[in-house]
Amino acid sequence: MISVATKLRLDSNLADVVERARRRAADGGEWPRGTVQPFEPTIPHEAADVISAWLHDGGYDQAIARVIAEDPDLAIQ
């Protein structure tokens, strides 16, 4: 079974790079100055239930198998 992450985390090294890039963009006038609130994606409870059921009943695995069968190049991506 393939699991899907619903909690996104940013690697600390990547977070540092992103923050430096934001500062440079702000200094260049390409990014709003001030604190930018982190984006926290949310999945509605109903959608999370549907996704969970699809994962548990094997539908997701079947869909992946079908995609791979129809386009083998996607199997290595």
mmCIF file of the N, C-alpha and C atoms, coordinates in Angstrom:
data_MODEL
# 
_entry.id   MODEL 
# 
loop_
_atom_site.group_PDB 
_atom_site.id 
_atom_site.type_symbol 
_atom_site.label_atom_id 
_atom_site.label_alt_id 
_atom_site.label_comp_id 
_atom_site.label_asym_id 
_atom_site.label_entity_id 
_atom_site.label_seq_id 
_atom_site.pdbx_PDB_ins_code 
_atom_site.Cartn_x 
_atom_site.Cartn_y 
_atom_site.Cartn_z 
_atom_site.occupancy 
_atom_site.B_iso_or_equiv 
_atom_site.pdbx_formal_charge 
_atom_site.auth_seq_id 
_atom_site.auth_comp_id 
_atom_site.auth_asym_id 
_atom_site.auth_atom_id 
_atom_site.pdbx_PDB_model_num 
ATOM 1   N N  . MET A 1 1  ? 0.831   -1.174 0.000   1.00 0.00 ? 1  MET A N  1 
ATOM 2   C CA . MET A 1 1  ? 0.000   0.000  0.000   1.00 0.00 ? 1  MET A CA 1 
ATOM 3   C C  . MET A 1 1  ? 0.879   1.240  0.000   1.00 0.00 ? 1  MET A C  1 
ATOM 4   N N  . ILE A 1 2  ? 0.526   2.219  -0.780  1.00 0.00 ? 2  ILE A N  1 
ATOM 5   C CA . ILE A 1 2  ? 1.252   3.476  -0.851  1.00 0.00 ? 2  ILE A CA 1 
ATOM 6   C C  . ILE A 1 2  ? 0.524   4.471  0.040   1.00 0.00 ? 2  ILE A C  1 
ATOM 7   N N  . SER A 1 3  ? 1.273   5.150  0.899   1.00 0.00 ? 3  SER A N  1 
ATOM 8   C CA . SER A 1 3  ? 0.628   6.125  1.771   1.00 0.00 ? 3  SER A CA 1 
ATOM 9   C C  . SER A 1 3  ? 0.863   7.529  1.242   1.00 0.00 ? 3  SER A C  1 
ATOM 10  N N  . VAL A 1 4  ? -0.027  8.429  1.594   1.00 0.00 ? 4  VAL A N  1 
ATOM 11  C CA . VAL A 1 4  ? 0.044   9.810  1.162   1.00 0.00 ? 4  VAL A CA 1 
ATOM 12  C C  . VAL A 1 4  ? 0.220   10.684 2.390   1.00 0.00 ? 4  VAL A C  1 
ATOM 13  N N  . ALA A 1 5  ? 1.229   11.525 2.371   1.00 0.00 ? 5  ALA A N  1 
ATOM 14  C CA . ALA A 1 5  ? 1.469   12.423 3.498   1.00 0.00 ? 5  ALA A CA 1 
ATOM 15  C C  . ALA A 1 5  ? 0.463   13.571 3.447   1.00 0.00 ? 5  ALA A C  1 
ATOM 16  N N  . THR A 1 6  ? -0.122  13.869 4.574   1.00 0.00 ? 6  THR A N  1 
ATOM 17  C CA . THR A 1 6  ? -1.041  15.001 4.643   1.00 0.00 ? 6  THR A CA 1 
ATOM 18  C C  . THR A 1 6  ? -0.473  16.117 5.498   1.00 0.00 ? 6  THR A C  1 
ATOM 19  N N  . LYS A 1 7  ? 0.628   15.867 6.192   1.00 0.00 ? 7  LYS A N  1 
ATOM 20  C CA . LYS A 1 7  ? 1.302   16.878 7.001   1.00 0.00 ? 7  LYS A CA 1 
ATOM 21  C C  . LYS A 1 7  ? 2.597   17.241 6.296   1.00 0.00 ? 7  LYS A C  1 
ATOM 22  N N  . LEU A 1 8  ? 2.682   18.479 5.820   1.00 0.00 ? 8  LEU A N  1 
ATOM 23  C CA . LEU A 1 8  ? 3.858   18.903 5.085   1.00 0.00 ? 8  LEU A CA 1 
ATOM 24  C C  . LEU A 1 8  ? 4.884   19.488 6.044   1.00 0.00 ? 8  LEU A C  1 
ATOM 25  N N  . ARG A 1 9  ? 6.149   19.134 5.842   1.00 0.00 ? 9  ARG A N  1 
ATOM 26  C CA . ARG A 1 9  ? 7.231   19.679 6.648   1.00 0.00 ? 9  ARG A CA 1 
ATOM 27  C C  . ARG A 1 9  ? 8.309   20.190 5.710   1.00 0.00 ? 9  ARG A C  1 
ATOM 28  N N  . LEU A 1 10 ? 8.997   21.240 6.144   1.00 0.00 ? 10 LEU A N  1 
ATOM 29  C CA . LEU A 1 10 ? 10.059  21.813 5.356   1.00 0.00 ? 10 LEU A CA 1 
ATOM 30  C C  . LEU A 1 10 ? 11.383  21.498 6.044   1.00 0.00 ? 10 LEU A C  1 
ATOM 31  N N  . ASP A 1 11 ? 12.289  20.848 5.328   1.00 0.00 ? 11 ASP A N  1 
ATOM 32  C CA . ASP A 1 11 ? 13.608  20.537 5.849   1.00 0.00 ? 11 ASP A CA 1 
ATOM 33  C C  . ASP A 1 11 ? 14.257  21.829 6.342   1.00 0.00 ? 11 ASP A C  1 
ATOM 34  N N  . SER A 1 12 ? 14.973  21.775 7.464   1.00 0.00 ? 12 SER A N  1 
ATOM 35  C CA . SER A 1 12 ? 15.538  22.990 8.052   1.00 0.00 ? 12 SER A CA 1 
ATOM 36  C C  . SER A 1 12 ? 16.538  23.667 7.117   1.00 0.00 ? 12 SER A C  1 
ATOM 37  N N  . ASN A 1 13 ? 17.339  22.893 6.400   1.00 0.00 ? 13 ASN A N  1 
ATOM 38  C CA . ASN A 1 13 ? 18.283  23.499 5.453   1.00 0.00 ? 13 ASN A CA 1 
ATOM 39  C C  . ASN A 1 13 ? 17.547  24.193 4.313   1.00 0.00 ? 13 ASN A C  1 
ATOM 40  N N  . LEU A 1 14 ? 16.505  23.551 3.818   1.00 0.00 ? 14 LEU A N  1 
ATOM 41  C CA . LEU A 1 14 ? 15.717  24.158 2.753   1.00 0.00 ? 14 LEU A CA 1 
ATOM 42  C C  . LEU A 1 14 ? 15.010  25.407 3.276   1.00 0.00 ? 14 LEU A C  1 
ATOM 43  N N  . ALA A 1 15 ? 14.521  25.348 4.513   1.00 0.00 ? 15 ALA A N  1 
ATOM 44  C CA . ALA A 1 15 ? 13.849  26.507 5.107   1.00 0.00 ? 15 ALA A CA 1 
ATOM 45  C C  . ALA A 1 15 ? 14.802  27.699 5.175   1.00 0.00 ? 15 ALA A C  1 
ATOM 46  N N  . ASP A 1 16 ? 16.069  27.454 5.515   1.00 0.00 ? 16 ASP A N  1 
ATOM 47  C CA . ASP A 1 16 ? 17.054  28.534 5.558   1.00 0.00 ? 16 ASP A CA 1 
ATOM 48  C C  . ASP A 1 16 ? 17.260  29.151 4.179   1.00 0.00 ? 16 ASP A C  1 
ATOM 49  N N  . VAL A 1 17 ? 17.361  28.297 3.172   1.00 0.00 ? 17 VAL A N  1 
ATOM 50  C CA . VAL A 1 17 ? 17.540  28.775 1.795   1.00 0.00 ? 17 VAL A CA 1 
ATOM 51  C C  . VAL A 1 17 ? 16.323  29.582 1.359   1.00 0.00 ? 17 VAL A C  1 
ATOM 52  N N  . VAL A 1 18 ? 15.134  29.087 1.668   1.00 0.00 ? 18 VAL A N  1 
ATOM 53  C CA . VAL A 1 18 ? 13.906  29.795 1.305   1.00 0.00 ? 18 VAL A CA 1 
ATOM 54  C C  . VAL A 1 18 ? 13.859  31.161 1.984   1.00 0.00 ? 18 VAL A C  1 
ATOM 55  N N  . GLU A 1 19 ? 14.221  31.221 3.264   1.00 0.00 ? 19 GLU A N  1 
ATOM 56  C CA . GLU A 1 19 ? 14.197  32.496 3.995   1.00 0.00 ? 19 GLU A CA 1 
ATOM 57  C C  . GLU A 1 19 ? 15.196  33.489 3.397   1.00 0.00 ? 19 GLU A C  1 
ATOM 58  N N  . ARG A 1 20 ? 16.394  33.020 3.048   1.00 0.00 ? 20 ARG A N  1 
ATOM 59  C CA . ARG A 1 20 ? 17.379  33.915 2.420   1.00 0.00 ? 20 ARG A CA 1 
ATOM 60  C C  . ARG A 1 20 ? 16.854  34.428 1.072   1.00 0.00 ? 20 ARG A C  1 
ATOM 61  N N  . ALA A 1 21 ? 16.222  33.532 0.323   1.00 0.00 ? 21 ALA A N  1 
ATOM 62  C CA . ALA A 1 21 ? 15.666  33.942 -0.977  1.00 0.00 ? 21 ALA A CA 1 
ATOM 63  C C  . ALA A 1 21 ? 14.549  34.960 -0.795  1.00 0.00 ? 21 ALA A C  1 
ATOM 64  N N  . ARG A 1 22 ? 13.724  34.765 0.232   1.00 0.00 ? 22 ARG A N  1 
ATOM 65  C CA . ARG A 1 22 ? 12.653  35.736 0.497   1.00 0.00 ? 22 ARG A CA 1 
ATOM 66  C C  . ARG A 1 22 ? 13.232  37.102 0.859   1.00 0.00 ? 22 ARG A C  1 
ATOM 67  N N  . ARG A 1 23 ? 14.293  37.099 1.688   1.00 0.00 ? 23 ARG A N  1 
ATOM 68  C CA . ARG A 1 23 ? 14.919  38.380 2.066   1.00 0.00 ? 23 ARG A CA 1 
ATOM 69  C C  . ARG A 1 23 ? 15.483  39.081 0.837   1.00 0.00 ? 23 ARG A C  1 
ATOM 70  N N  . ARG A 1 24 ? 16.157  38.316 -0.042  1.00 0.00 ? 24 ARG A N  1 
ATOM 71  C CA . ARG A 1 24 ? 16.711  38.921 -1.251  1.00 0.00 ? 24 ARG A CA 1 
ATOM 72  C C  . ARG A 1 24 ? 15.593  39.449 -2.155  1.00 0.00 ? 24 ARG A C  1 
ATOM 73  N N  . ALA A 1 25 ? 14.518  38.700 -2.260  1.00 0.00 ? 25 ALA A N  1 
ATOM 74  C CA . ALA A 1 25 ? 13.385  39.140 -3.082  1.00 0.00 ? 25 ALA A CA 1 
ATOM 75  C C  . ALA A 1 25 ? 12.757  40.395 -2.493  1.00 0.00 ? 25 ALA A C  1 
ATOM 76  N N  . ALA A 1 26 ? 12.651  40.459 -1.162  1.00 0.00 ? 26 ALA A N  1 
ATOM 77  C CA . ALA A 1 26 ? 12.094  41.652 -0.516  1.00 0.00 ? 26 ALA A CA 1 
ATOM 78  C C  . ALA A 1 26 ? 13.007  42.847 -0.732  1.00 0.00 ? 26 ALA A C  1 
ATOM 79  N N  . ASP A 1 27 ? 14.317  42.635 -0.610  1.00 0.00 ? 27 ASP A N  1 
ATOM 80  C CA . ASP A 1 27 ? 15.274  43.723 -0.837  1.00 0.00 ? 27 ASP A CA 1 
ATOM 81  C C  . ASP A 1 27 ? 15.197  44.231 -2.267  1.00 0.00 ? 27 ASP A C  1 
ATOM 82  N N  . GLY A 1 28 ? 14.865  43.348 -3.197  1.00 0.00 ? 28 GLY A N  1 
ATOM 83  C CA . GLY A 1 28 ? 14.749  43.733 -4.601  1.00 0.00 ? 28 GLY A CA 1 
ATOM 84  C C  . GLY A 1 28 ? 13.359  44.214 -4.983  1.00 0.00 ? 28 GLY A C  1 
ATOM 85  N N  . GLY A 1 29 ? 12.443  44.270 -4.012  1.00 0.00 ? 29 GLY A N  1 
ATOM 86  C CA . GLY A 1 29 ? 11.091  44.747 -4.283  1.00 0.00 ? 29 GLY A CA 1 
ATOM 87  C C  . GLY A 1 29 ? 10.180  43.710 -4.918  1.00 0.00 ? 29 GLY A C  1 
ATOM 88  N N  . GLU A 1 30 ? 10.613  42.455 -4.917  1.00 0.00 ? 30 GLU A N  1 
ATOM 89  C CA . GLU A 1 30 ? 9.816   41.403 -5.556  1.00 0.00 ? 30 GLU A CA 1 
ATOM 90  C C  . GLU A 1 30 ? 8.972   40.619 -4.568  1.00 0.00 ? 30 GLU A C  1 
ATOM 91  N N  . TRP A 1 31 ? 9.109   40.887 -3.284  1.00 0.00 ? 31 TRP A N  1 
ATOM 92  C CA . TRP A 1 31 ? 8.392   40.139 -2.243  1.00 0.00 ? 31 TRP A CA 1 
ATOM 93  C C  . TRP A 1 31 ? 7.894   41.141 -1.220  1.00 0.00 ? 31 TRP A C  1 
ATOM 94  N N  . PRO A 1 32 ? 6.681   40.975 -0.703  1.00 0.00 ? 32 PRO A N  1 
ATOM 95  C CA . PRO A 1 32 ? 6.191   41.944 0.274   1.00 0.00 ? 32 PRO A CA 1 
ATOM 96  C C  . PRO A 1 32 ? 7.049   41.942 1.543   1.00 0.00 ? 32 PRO A C  1 
ATOM 97  N N  . ARG A 1 33 ? 7.327   43.115 2.050   1.00 0.00 ? 33 ARG A N  1 
ATOM 98  C CA . ARG A 1 33 ? 8.087   43.221 3.293   1.00 0.00 ? 33 ARG A CA 1 
ATOM 99  C C  . ARG A 1 33 ? 7.191   42.826 4.453   1.00 0.00 ? 33 ARG A C  1 
ATOM 100 N N  . GLY A 1 34 ? 7.815   42.408 5.530   1.00 0.00 ? 34 GLY A N  1 
ATOM 101 C CA . GLY A 1 34 ? 7.058   42.018 6.714   1.00 0.00 ? 34 GLY A CA 1 
ATOM 102 C C  . GLY A 1 34 ? 6.981   40.509 6.816   1.00 0.00 ? 34 GLY A C  1 
ATOM 103 N N  . THR A 1 35 ? 6.266   40.092 7.807   1.00 0.00 ? 35 THR A N  1 
ATOM 104 C CA . THR A 1 35 ? 6.148   38.663 8.076   1.00 0.00 ? 35 THR A CA 1 
ATOM 105 C C  . THR A 1 35 ? 5.150   38.031 7.125   1.00 0.00 ? 35 THR A C  1 
ATOM 106 N N  . VAL A 1 36 ? 5.587   36.991 6.496   1.00 0.00 ? 36 VAL A N  1 
ATOM 107 C CA . VAL A 1 36 ? 4.705   36.223 5.618   1.00 0.00 ? 36 VAL A CA 1 
ATOM 108 C C  . VAL A 1 36 ? 4.278   34.994 6.407   1.00 0.00 ? 36 VAL A C  1 
ATOM 109 N N  . GLN A 1 37 ? 3.001   34.839 6.552   1.00 0.00 ? 37 GLN A N  1 
ATOM 110 C CA . GLN A 1 37 ? 2.485   33.701 7.308   1.00 0.00 ? 37 GLN A CA 1 
ATOM 111 C C  . GLN A 1 37 ? 2.687   32.416 6.510   1.00 0.00 ? 37 GLN A C  1 
ATOM 112 N N  . PRO A 1 38 ? 3.117   31.367 7.179   1.00 0.00 ? 38 PRO A N  1 
ATOM 113 C CA . PRO A 1 38 ? 3.281   30.100 6.462   1.00 0.00 ? 38 PRO A CA 1 
ATOM 114 C C  . PRO A 1 38 ? 1.939   29.578 5.968   1.00 0.00 ? 38 PRO A C  1 
ATOM 115 N N  . PHE A 1 39 ? 1.984   28.966 4.812   1.00 0.00 ? 39 PHE A N  1 
ATOM 116 C CA . PHE A 1 39 ? 0.775   28.375 4.238   1.00 0.00 ? 39 PHE A CA 1 
ATOM 117 C C  . PHE A 1 39 ? 0.577   27.003 4.851   1.00 0.00 ? 39 PHE A C  1 
ATOM 118 N N  . GLU A 1 40 ? -0.552  26.797 5.454   1.00 0.00 ? 40 GLU A N  1 
ATOM 119 C CA . GLU A 1 40 ? -0.881  25.507 6.063   1.00 0.00 ? 40 GLU A CA 1 
ATOM 120 C C  . GLU A 1 40 ? -2.055  24.919 5.284   1.00 0.00 ? 40 GLU A C  1 
ATOM 121 N N  . PRO A 1 41 ? -1.773  23.990 4.374   1.00 0.00 ? 41 PRO A N  1 
ATOM 122 C CA . PRO A 1 41 ? -2.870  23.408 3.616   1.00 0.00 ? 41 PRO A CA 1 
ATOM 123 C C  . PRO A 1 41 ? -3.793  22.596 4.523   1.00 0.00 ? 41 PRO A C  1 
ATOM 124 N N  . THR A 1 42 ? -5.040  22.665 4.241   1.00 0.00 ? 42 THR A N  1 
ATOM 125 C CA . THR A 1 42 ? -6.005  21.879 5.005   1.00 0.00 ? 42 THR A CA 1 
ATOM 126 C C  . THR A 1 42 ? -6.824  21.040 4.039   1.00 0.00 ? 42 THR A C  1 
ATOM 127 N N  . ILE A 1 43 ? -7.156  19.881 4.475   1.00 0.00 ? 43 ILE A N  1 
ATOM 128 C CA . ILE A 1 43 ? -7.994  18.988 3.689   1.00 0.00 ? 43 ILE A CA 1 
ATOM 129 C C  . ILE A 1 43 ? -9.319  18.886 4.434   1.00 0.00 ? 43 ILE A C  1 
ATOM 130 N N  . PRO A 1 44 ? -10.420 19.241 3.799   1.00 0.00 ? 44 PRO A N  1 
ATOM 131 C CA . PRO A 1 44 ? -11.702 19.114 4.473   1.00 0.00 ? 44 PRO A CA 1 
ATOM 132 C C  . PRO A 1 44 ? -11.910 17.694 4.998   1.00 0.00 ? 44 PRO A C  1 
ATOM 133 N N  . HIS A 1 45 ? -12.566 17.586 6.128   1.00 0.00 ? 45 HIS A N  1 
ATOM 134 C CA . HIS A 1 45 ? -12.761 16.281 6.777   1.00 0.00 ? 45 HIS A CA 1 
ATOM 135 C C  . HIS A 1 45 ? -13.412 15.271 5.824   1.00 0.00 ? 45 HIS A C  1 
ATOM 136 N N  . GLU A 1 46 ? -14.389 15.722 5.054   1.00 0.00 ? 46 GLU A N  1 
ATOM 137 C CA . GLU A 1 46 ? -15.068 14.820 4.123   1.00 0.00 ? 46 GLU A CA 1 
ATOM 138 C C  . GLU A 1 46 ? -14.091 14.291 3.070   1.00 0.00 ? 46 GLU A C  1 
ATOM 139 N N  . ALA A 1 47 ? -13.231 15.172 2.565   1.00 0.00 ? 47 ALA A N  1 
ATOM 140 C CA . ALA A 1 47 ? -12.256 14.755 1.557   1.00 0.00 ? 47 ALA A CA 1 
ATOM 141 C C  . ALA A 1 47 ? -11.235 13.789 2.166   1.00 0.00 ? 47 ALA A C  1 
ATOM 142 N N  . ALA A 1 48 ? -10.803 14.077 3.392   1.00 0.00 ? 48 ALA A N  1 
ATOM 143 C CA . ALA A 1 48 ? -9.852  13.183 4.067   1.00 0.00 ? 48 ALA A CA 1 
ATOM 144 C C  . ALA A 1 48 ? -10.464 11.796 4.243   1.00 0.00 ? 48 ALA A C  1 
ATOM 145 N N  . ASP A 1 49 ? -11.745 11.734 4.554   1.00 0.00 ? 49 ASP A N  1 
ATOM 146 C CA . ASP A 1 49 ? -12.420 10.439 4.703   1.00 0.00 ? 49 ASP A CA 1 
ATOM 147 C C  . ASP A 1 49 ? -12.447 9.667  3.381   1.00 0.00 ? 49 ASP A C  1 
ATOM 148 N N  . VAL A 1 50 ? -12.719 10.374 2.285   1.00 0.00 ? 50 VAL A N  1 
ATOM 149 C CA . VAL A 1 50 ? -12.761 9.737  0.966   1.00 0.00 ? 50 VAL A CA 1 
ATOM 150 C C  . VAL A 1 50 ? -11.378 9.228  0.586   1.00 0.00 ? 50 VAL A C  1 
ATOM 151 N N  . ILE A 1 51 ? -10.353 10.047 0.807   1.00 0.00 ? 51 ILE A N  1 
ATOM 152 C CA . ILE A 1 51 ? -8.979  9.643  0.484   1.00 0.00 ? 51 ILE A CA 1 
ATOM 153 C C  . ILE A 1 51 ? -8.577  8.439  1.316   1.00 0.00 ? 51 ILE A C  1 
ATOM 154 N N  . SER A 1 52 ? -8.895  8.480  2.592   1.00 0.00 ? 52 SER A N  1 
ATOM 155 C CA . SER A 1 52 ? -8.554  7.371  3.486   1.00 0.00 ? 52 SER A CA 1 
ATOM 156 C C  . SER A 1 52 ? -9.235  6.075  3.036   1.00 0.00 ? 52 SER A C  1 
ATOM 157 N N  . ALA A 1 53 ? -10.502 6.164  2.698   1.00 0.00 ? 53 ALA A N  1 
ATOM 158 C CA . ALA A 1 53 ? -11.239 4.979  2.249   1.00 0.00 ? 53 ALA A CA 1 
ATOM 159 C C  . ALA A 1 53 ? -10.637 4.443  0.953   1.00 0.00 ? 53 ALA A C  1 
ATOM 160 N N  . TRP A 1 54 ? -10.272 5.340  0.033   1.00 0.00 ? 54 TRP A N  1 
ATOM 161 C CA . TRP A 1 54 ? -9.683  4.944  -1.240  1.00 0.00 ? 54 TRP A CA 1 
ATOM 162 C C  . TRP A 1 54 ? -8.356  4.226  -1.019  1.00 0.00 ? 54 TRP A C  1 
ATOM 163 N N  . LEU A 1 55 ? -7.564  4.730  -0.055  1.00 0.00 ? 55 LEU A N  1 
ATOM 164 C CA . LEU A 1 55 ? -6.293  4.078  0.263   1.00 0.00 ? 55 LEU A CA 1 
ATOM 165 C C  . LEU A 1 55 ? -6.517  2.699  0.878   1.00 0.00 ? 55 LEU A C  1 
ATOM 166 N N  . HIS A 1 56 ? -7.473  2.612  1.794   1.00 0.00 ? 56 HIS A N  1 
ATOM 167 C CA . HIS A 1 56 ? -7.686  1.366  2.534   1.00 0.00 ? 56 HIS A CA 1 
ATOM 168 C C  . HIS A 1 56 ? -8.386  0.285  1.714   1.00 0.00 ? 56 HIS A C  1 
ATOM 169 N N  . ASP A 1 57 ? -9.209  0.687  0.728   1.00 0.00 ? 57 ASP A N  1 
ATOM 170 C CA . ASP A 1 57 ? -9.905  -0.343 -0.054  1.00 0.00 ? 57 ASP A CA 1 
ATOM 171 C C  . ASP A 1 57 ? -9.113  -0.808 -1.273  1.00 0.00 ? 57 ASP A C  1 
ATOM 172 N N  . GLY A 1 58 ? -7.889  -0.253 -1.440  1.00 0.00 ? 58 GLY A N  1 
ATOM 173 C CA . GLY A 1 58 ? -7.034  -0.687 -2.540  1.00 0.00 ? 58 GLY A CA 1 
ATOM 174 C C  . GLY A 1 58 ? -7.230  0.082  -3.828  1.00 0.00 ? 58 GLY A C  1 
ATOM 175 N N  . GLY A 1 59 ? -8.148  1.021  -3.846  1.00 0.00 ? 59 GLY A N  1 
ATOM 176 C CA . GLY A 1 59 ? -8.417  1.778  -5.069  1.00 0.00 ? 59 GLY A CA 1 
ATOM 177 C C  . GLY A 1 59 ? -7.222  2.584  -5.549  1.00 0.00 ? 59 GLY A C  1 
ATOM 178 N N  . TYR A 1 60 ? -6.482  3.165  -4.610  1.00 0.00 ? 60 TYR A N  1 
ATOM 179 C CA . TYR A 1 60 ? -5.300  3.948  -4.983  1.00 0.00 ? 60 TYR A CA 1 
ATOM 180 C C  . TYR A 1 60 ? -4.254  3.049  -5.635  1.00 0.00 ? 60 TYR A C  1 
ATOM 181 N N  . ASP A 1 61 ? -3.976  1.902  -5.002  1.00 0.00 ? 61 ASP A N  1 
ATOM 182 C CA . ASP A 1 61 ? -2.994  0.974  -5.565  1.00 0.00 ? 61 ASP A CA 1 
ATOM 183 C C  . ASP A 1 61 ? -3.413  0.514  -6.958  1.00 0.00 ? 61 ASP A C  1 
ATOM 184 N N  . GLN A 1 62 ? -4.712  0.273  -7.153  1.00 0.00 ? 62 GLN A N  1 
ATOM 185 C CA . GLN A 1 62 ? -5.200  -0.136 -8.470  1.00 0.00 ? 62 GLN A CA 1 
ATOM 186 C C  . GLN A 1 62 ? -5.000  0.978  -9.493  1.00 0.00 ? 62 GLN A C  1 
ATOM 187 N N  . ALA A 1 63 ? -5.249  2.215  -9.087  1.00 0.00 ? 63 ALA A N  1 
ATOM 188 C CA . ALA A 1 63 ? -5.075  3.346  -9.995  1.00 0.00 ? 63 ALA A CA 1 
ATOM 189 C C  . ALA A 1 63 ? -3.609  3.505  -10.386 1.00 0.00 ? 63 ALA A C  1 
ATOM 190 N N  . ILE A 1 64 ? -2.713  3.366  -9.414  1.00 0.00 ? 64 ILE A N  1 
ATOM 191 C CA . ILE A 1 64 ? -1.280  3.459  -9.713  1.00 0.00 ? 64 ILE A CA 1 
ATOM 192 C C  . ILE A 1 64 ? -0.861  2.343  -10.663 1.00 0.00 ? 64 ILE A C  1 
ATOM 193 N N  . ALA A 1 65 ? -1.327  1.132  -10.413 1.00 0.00 ? 65 ALA A N  1 
ATOM 194 C CA . ALA A 1 65 ? -0.991  -0.002 -11.283 1.00 0.00 ? 65 ALA A CA 1 
ATOM 195 C C  . ALA A 1 65 ? -1.485  0.251  -12.701 1.00 0.00 ? 65 ALA A C  1 
ATOM 196 N N  . ARG A 1 66 ? -2.663  0.825  -12.832 1.00 0.00 ? 66 ARG A N  1 
ATOM 197 C CA . ARG A 1 66 ? -3.217  1.096  -14.169 1.00 0.00 ? 66 ARG A CA 1 
ATOM 198 C C  . ARG A 1 66 ? -2.387  2.155  -14.890 1.00 0.00 ? 66 ARG A C  1 
ATOM 199 N N  . VAL A 1 67 ? -2.024  3.214  -14.168 1.00 0.00 ? 67 VAL A N  1 
ATOM 200 C CA . VAL A 1 67 ? -1.216  4.271  -14.790 1.00 0.00 ? 67 VAL A CA 1 
ATOM 201 C C  . VAL A 1 67 ? 0.116   3.702  -15.258 1.00 0.00 ? 67 VAL A C  1 
ATOM 202 N N  . ILE A 1 68 ? 0.749   2.883  -14.409 1.00 0.00 ? 68 ILE A N  1 
ATOM 203 C CA . ILE A 1 68 ? 2.038   2.291  -14.763 1.00 0.00 ? 68 ILE A CA 1 
ATOM 204 C C  . ILE A 1 68 ? 1.898   1.349  -15.954 1.00 0.00 ? 68 ILE A C  1 
ATOM 205 N N  . ALA A 1 69 ? 0.812   0.588  -15.994 1.00 0.00 ? 69 ALA A N  1 
ATOM 206 C CA . ALA A 1 69 ? 0.593   -0.331 -17.115 1.00 0.00 ? 69 ALA A CA 1 
ATOM 207 C C  . ALA A 1 69 ? 0.395   0.439  -18.421 1.00 0.00 ? 69 ALA A C  1 
ATOM 208 N N  . GLU A 1 70 ? -0.269  1.582  -18.334 1.00 0.00 ? 70 GLU A N  1 
ATOM 209 C CA . GLU A 1 70 ? -0.540  2.360  -19.535 1.00 0.00 ? 70 GLU A CA 1 
ATOM 210 C C  . GLU A 1 70 ? 0.649   3.217  -19.966 1.00 0.00 ? 70 GLU A C  1 
ATOM 211 N N  . ASP A 1 71 ? 1.518   3.581  -19.003 1.00 0.00 ? 71 ASP A N  1 
ATOM 212 C CA . ASP A 1 71 ? 2.682   4.404  -19.324 1.00 0.00 ? 71 ASP A CA 1 
ATOM 213 C C  . ASP A 1 71 ? 3.847   3.990  -18.431 1.00 0.00 ? 71 ASP A C  1 
ATOM 214 N N  . PRO A 1 72 ? 4.603   2.959  -18.844 1.00 0.00 ? 72 PRO A N  1 
ATOM 215 C CA . PRO A 1 72 ? 5.694   2.430  -18.022 1.00 0.00 ? 72 PRO A CA 1 
ATOM 216 C C  . PRO A 1 72 ? 6.742   3.463  -17.635 1.00 0.00 ? 72 PRO A C  1 
ATOM 217 N N  . ASP A 1 73 ? 6.892   4.518  -18.415 1.00 0.00 ? 73 ASP A N  1 
ATOM 218 C CA . ASP A 1 73 ? 7.868   5.558  -18.065 1.00 0.00 ? 73 ASP A CA 1 
ATOM 219 C C  . ASP A 1 73 ? 7.527   6.234  -16.738 1.00 0.00 ? 73 ASP A C  1 
ATOM 220 N N  . LEU A 1 74 ? 6.251   6.256  -16.399 1.00 0.00 ? 74 LEU A N  1 
ATOM 221 C CA . LEU A 1 74 ? 5.857   6.875  -15.138 1.00 0.00 ? 74 LEU A CA 1 
ATOM 222 C C  . LEU A 1 74 ? 6.288   6.028  -13.931 1.00 0.00 ? 74 LEU A C  1 
ATOM 223 N N  . ALA A 1 75 ? 6.553   4.763  -14.145 1.00 0.00 ? 75 ALA A N  1 
ATOM 224 C CA . ALA A 1 75 ? 6.942   3.872  -13.039 1.00 0.00 ? 75 ALA A CA 1 
ATOM 225 C C  . ALA A 1 75 ? 8.266   4.285  -12.428 1.00 0.00 ? 75 ALA A C  1 
ATOM 226 N N  . ILE A 1 76 ? 9.105   4.968  -13.162 1.00 0.00 ? 76 ILE A N  1 
ATOM 227 C CA . ILE A 1 76 ? 10.413  5.349  -12.641 1.00 0.00 ? 76 ILE A CA 1 
ATOM 228 C C  . ILE A 1 76 ? 10.463  6.816  -12.224 1.00 0.00 ? 76 ILE A C  1 
ATOM 229 N N  . GLN A 1 77 ? 9.365   7.492  -12.223 1.00 0.00 ? 77 GLN A N  1 
ATOM 230 C CA . GLN A 1 77 ? 9.346   8.901  -11.841 1.00 0.00 ? 77 GLN A CA 1 
ATOM 231 C C  . GLN A 1 77 ? 8.873   9.083  -10.433 1.00 0.00 ? 77 GLN A C  1 
# 
